[in-house]
Amino acid sequence: MHNNLLAWLLDSGLDEQRANIYLAALNLGEATAKQISDIVGIRRTAVYDNLRVLESKGYVKAVREGKRQVFVPLHPNELYKKFESHKQQLKDLLPDFLALYAQKDIKPFTQLFQGHYAGREVYEDILRVAEKEYVYFSPPELTLQVIERKFMEDWVKRRVAKGIRSRSLRVKAKVVPNAPIFNNETEYLRQVRYLHGHVDLKAAIYIYGNNIGVISTKKEGSAFIIYSPDLAFSLRQVFEFMWQISTRS
């Protein structure tokens, strides 16, 4: 158990010495620098210096008890709240970070996501990046095999609330759930057309801003986000050509 806790604290940004000091303080409840020093086997002065750093980061609090000073560790529940708060702050600031990031002359790159929720990454990225519209090629029933229907229903409502329109080229032979939220056009800011009958797809391809999102089948269980202005431009041209020769039903 100790090793798991230590590994998590290291991942959170603490170095090994400070992580061990925090765990020792947590185990004691409250302690002096000397008491912690005896447990971790580090000189008291070094422990004291590290405790001051941990205090500045909010992991411990120094309390004066008469002539002695003790250090009280952040309660595990408060530690959880601390990181949840940071996560929410990052989420709120993410558009600003991305705007700053996009201003740089960066090279194309690809992100790979795997697992049960891989496809969600593409949809969340669309909401972050798309400004007015995104376009996509899709076999809808395959998408709903890899992304939960409830998530998609909620996501469509969030997209509409942000005023992001969509145009989709669907595979005509594929079964689309008979639900307004997936099919109604005007209400849900979408236009739907169909590829010619002989065309089939085994992955959904989304083009938005300078990004391309790809969600593969349930069998592969993967999703990709590709940042490439040139590739996004080229795929959009392909989409526009296919849109012109597509059918409305």
C-alpha positions in Angstrom: 0.0 0.0 0.0 2.8 2.4 0.9 4.4 1.9 -2.5 1.1 2.7 -4.3 0.7 5.9 -2.2 4.3 6.9 -2.8 4.0 6.3 -6.6 0.8 8.5 -6.7 2.5 11.3 -4.8 5.5 11.2 -7.2 3.1 11.4 -10.1 1.4 14.4 -8.5 4.7 16.3 -8.6 6.4 15.7 -5.3 10.0 14.4 -5.2 10.6 11.1 -3.3 12.0 12.7 -0.2 9.0 15.1 0.3 6.5 12.4 -0.5 8.0 10.2 2.2 7.9 13.0 4.6 4.3 13.7 3.9 3.4 10.0 4.3 5.3 9.9 7.6 3.4 13.0 8.8 0.1 11.4 7.7 0.9 8.2 9.6 1.7 10.2 12.8 -1.2 12.6 12.5 0.9 15.5 13.8 4.6 15.5 14.6 7.7 17.6 15.1 10.4 17.7 12.5 12.5 15.5 14.8 9.8 12.8 15.0 9.5 12.7 11.3 13.2 12.7 10.9 13.4 9.6 13.1 10.9 7.8 10.8 12.3 8.7 7.4 16.0 8.6 8.4 16.8 12.1 7.1 18.6 14.8 9.1 16.2 17.0 11.1 17.3 20.2 9.4 16.7 18.7 5.9 13.2 17.5 7.1 12.4 20.9 8.4 13.4 22.6 5.1 11.2 20.1 3.2 8.3 20.6 5.5 8.5 24.3 4.8 8.2 23.5 1.1 5.3 21.1 1.7 3.6 23.8 3.8 3.9 26.3 0.9 2.3 23.7 -1.4 -0.5 23.0 1.0 0.4 19.5 2.0 1.1 20.3 5.7 0.3 23.0 8.1 2.7 24.3 10.9 1.1 24.7 14.3 2.7 26.2 17.4 2.1 24.3 20.6 3.8 26.2 23.4 7.5 26.4 22.6 7.4 23.5 20.1 6.2 23.5 16.5 4.3 20.5 15.1 3.3 19.8 11.5 -0.2 18.6 10.7 -0.6 16.8 7.3 -3.4 17.7 4.9 -6.3 15.2 5.5 -6.7 12.7 2.7 -10.2 14.0 2.0 -8.8 17.5 1.7 -6.1 16.2 -0.5 -8.7 14.8 -2.8 -10.6 18.2 -2.8 -7.3 20.0 -3.6 -6.7 18.0 -6.7 -10.3 18.1 -7.8 -10.1 21.9 -7.5 -7.0 22.0 -9.6 -8.6 19.7 -12.2 -11.6 22.1 -12.4 -9.4 25.1 -12.7 -7.4 23.5 -15.5 -10.7 22.6 -17.3 -11.9 26.2 -17.0 -8.5 27.5 -18.3 -8.1 24.9 -21.0 -9.5 27.0 -23.8 -7.0 29.8 -23.0 -4.1 27.3 -22.9 -5.2 25.8 -26.2 -5.5 29.3 -27.8 -2.0 30.1 -26.6 -0.7 26.7 -27.9 -2.3 27.3 -31.3 -0.4 30.5 -31.7 2.9 28.7 -31.9 4.3 27.3 -35.1 4.0 23.6 -34.1 4.5 20.5 -36.1 1.7 18.0 -36.7 1.2 15.4 -34.0 -1.1 12.5 -33.2 -2.7 11.5 -29.9 -3.9 7.9 -29.4 -6.6 6.9 -27.0 -7.6 3.4 -26.1 -10.1 1.7 -23.9 -13.8 2.0 -23.1 -13.9 5.8 -23.1 -11.5 6.5 -26.0 -14.2 7.8 -28.3 -15.2 10.5 -25.8 -11.9 12.2 -26.2 -12.7 13.1 -29.8 -16.1 14.5 -28.9 -14.8 16.6 -26.1 -12.0 17.9 -28.4 -14.6 18.9 -30.9 -16.4 21.1 -28.3 -13.0 22.6 -27.3 -11.7 23.3 -30.8 -14.6 23.8 -33.2 -15.9 27.4 -33.4 -18.9 27.4 -35.7 -19.0 24.0 -37.5 -17.5 20.5 -37.8 -18.0 18.0 -40.5 -17.7 14.3 -40.5 -18.1 10.9 -42.3 -19.9 8.4 -40.1 -21.5 5.0 -39.8 -23.8 6.1 -36.9 -24.6 2.7 -35.5 -20.9 1.9 -35.2 -20.4 5.1 -33.2 -23.1 4.1 -30.8 -21.4 0.8 -30.3 -18.3 2.5 -28.8 -19.9 5.5 -27.1 -22.8 5.3 -24.7 -26.1 6.6 -26.0 -26.6 8.8 -22.8 -23.3 10.4 -23.3 -24.1 11.2 -27.0 -27.5 12.6 -26.1 -25.9 14.9 -23.5 -23.1 15.8 -25.9 -25.4 16.8 -28.7 -27.3 19.2 -26.2 -23.9 20.7 -25.2 -22.9 21.2 -28.8 -26.2 22.9 -29.6 -25.9 25.1 -26.5 -22.5 26.3 -27.9 -24.0 27.0 -31.3 -21.7 24.6 -33.1 -23.3 23.3 -36.3 -22.6 20.0 -37.9 -22.8 18.4 -41.4 -22.6 14.7 -41.7 -22.2 12.3 -44.5 -23.7 9.0 -43.4 -23.5 5.5 -44.7 -27.0 4.9 -46.2 -27.1 1.2 -45.5 -26.4 1.6 -41.8 -29.1 1.7 -39.2 -29.6 5.0 -37.4 -31.4 5.1 -34.1 -34.9 6.4 -34.6 -34.6 9.3 -32.2 -35.0 13.0 -33.0 -31.7 13.9 -31.2 -29.8 11.9 -33.7 -31.8 12.7 -36.8 -33.7 16.0 -36.6 -31.8 18.7 -38.5 -32.9 22.2 -37.8 -33.5 21.8 -34.0 -30.1 20.2 -33.5 -28.1 22.5 -35.9 -27.2 19.7 -38.3 -27.4 18.8 -41.9 -27.4 15.2 -43.0 -26.7 13.7 -46.3 -25.9 10.1 -47.4 -23.0 8.6 -49.3 -23.7 6.5 -52.3 -24.9 3.0 -51.6 -21.7 1.2 -52.6 -19.7 3.3 -50.1 -19.1 1.8 -46.6 -17.1 3.0 -43.6 -15.7 1.2 -40.6 -14.6 4.3 -38.7 -16.0 7.8 -38.1 -13.9 10.7 -39.3 -14.4 14.2 -37.9 -12.8 17.4 -39.3 -12.8 20.5 -37.1 -10.5 23.4 -37.0 -7.0 22.1 -37.7 -7.8 18.8 -36.1 -9.0 15.4 -37.4 -10.7 13.0 -35.0 -11.0 9.3 -35.8 -13.1 6.8 -33.8 -12.5 3.2 -34.8 -14.8 0.2 -34.3 -15.6 -1.6 -31.0 -13.2 -4.4 -32.1 -10.2 -2.0 -32.3 -11.3 0.1 -29.3 -9.2 3.1 -30.3 -9.5 6.8 -31.1 -7.1 9.3 -32.6 -6.8 13.1 -32.6 -4.5 14.4 -35.3 -3.4 18.0 -35.4 -2.4 18.9 -38.9 -3.6 22.1 -40.7 -2.7 20.7 -44.1 -4.3 17.3 -43.6 -7.4 18.9 -42.1 -7.7 21.3 -45.1 -7.2 18.4 -47.5 -9.8 16.2 -45.8 -12.3 19.1 -45.7 -11.9 19.5 -49.5 -12.6 15.8 -49.9 -15.7 16.1 -47.7 -17.0 19.1 -49.7 -16.6 17.2 -52.9 -18.5 14.2 -51.4 -21.1 16.6 -50.0 -21.9 17.9 -53.5 -22.5 14.4 -54.9 -24.2 13.0 -51.9 -28.0 12.3 -51.6 -30.5 13.7 -49.1 -32.1 10.4 -48.4 
